[in-house]
Each structure stands twice: as C-alpha cells, then as structure tokens.
Amino acid sequence: MLTINGGVPLAVVARLRLRRRTEAWSRNDEKLTVITVPALGVVIAPTPVGEGILNFLGQLATGITDSTR
C-alpha cells in the first residue's frame, strides 16, 4: 500500500503559492499562503528533516554570532 507523508502535498502547495508574483495576489491568495506555510512548518518540525533544519539554522546563528565578536 502506498502512503504519502502529509507534508509533501503541503510543500507542493506552498511552493506553487510562493513562486507567483506578489503583486498579482488577492486577499484570498494571501490568506491561503498564510495558512499553508505555518501548517507545513508544524508538520515538518517533529520529523528528522525538521530537526536537521533546526540544527543547521542553530549552527548558522551561532557562527554569525561568534563572527561578530
């Protein structure tokens, strides 16, 4: 049986929504994007991919902070 992670369709929708020109967006388009992107973040966060992204961003922030000292 084929299973699909819930984050995959959300990632596809978010990618399609964000590649459009911002000047052409209506209020409904903006609301859908505002709902989709955080929902994708919530779905990805507890996964190994989400933890890897968090680890990478933490290391990046630490590197930037240390370089300014």
C-alpha positions as CSV (number, residue, x, y, z in Angstrom):
1,M,0.0,0.0,0.0
2,L,1.3,3.5,-0.9
3,T,1.4,6.1,1.8
4,I,2.2,9.8,1.4
5,N,3.6,12.0,4.1
6,G,1.2,14.8,4.9
7,G,4.0,17.4,4.5
8,V,4.5,16.5,0.8
9,P,1.2,18.0,-0.5
10,L,1.6,21.0,1.8
11,A,5.1,21.6,0.5
12,V,3.9,21.4,-3.1
13,V,1.1,23.8,-2.4
14,A,3.4,26.2,-0.6
15,R,6.0,26.1,-3.4
16,L,3.3,26.8,-6.0
17,R,1.9,29.6,-3.9
18,L,5.2,31.3,-3.2
19,R,6.6,31.3,-6.7
20,R,3.8,33.5,-8.0
21,R,4.3,37.3,-8.3
22,T,3.2,39.0,-5.1
23,E,1.6,42.0,-6.9
24,A,-1.0,39.7,-8.5
25,W,-2.2,38.2,-5.2
26,S,-5.7,38.8,-3.9
27,R,-6.7,38.7,-0.3
28,N,-7.8,35.1,-0.6
29,D,-4.5,34.1,-2.1
30,E,-2.6,35.8,0.7
31,K,-4.8,34.1,3.4
32,L,-4.3,30.7,1.8
33,T,-0.5,31.2,1.8
34,V,-0.5,32.4,5.4
35,I,-2.3,29.3,6.5
36,T,-0.4,26.8,4.3
37,V,3.2,27.8,5.2
38,P,2.9,27.6,9.0
39,A,0.9,24.4,8.6
40,L,3.8,23.0,6.6
41,G,6.2,24.1,9.4
42,V,4.2,22.3,12.0
43,V,4.1,19.1,10.0
44,I,7.8,19.2,9.2
45,A,9.1,20.2,12.7
46,P,9.0,16.9,14.6
47,T,10.5,14.9,11.7
48,P,14.2,14.2,11.2
49,V,14.3,16.6,8.3
50,G,12.8,19.3,10.5
51,E,15.3,18.6,13.3
52,G,18.1,18.8,10.8
53,I,16.9,22.1,9.5
54,L,16.7,23.4,13.1
55,N,20.2,22.1,13.9
56,F,21.6,23.7,10.7
57,L,19.9,27.1,11.5
58,G,21.2,26.9,15.1
59,Q,24.7,26.3,13.9
60,L,24.4,29.1,11.4
61,A,23.1,31.6,14.0
62,T,26.0,30.5,16.4
63,G,28.5,31.0,13.6
64,I,27.2,34.5,12.8
65,T,27.1,35.5,16.5
66,D,30.7,34.2,17.0
67,S,32.0,36.0,13.9
68,T,30.7,39.4,15.2
69,R,32.7,39.2,18.4
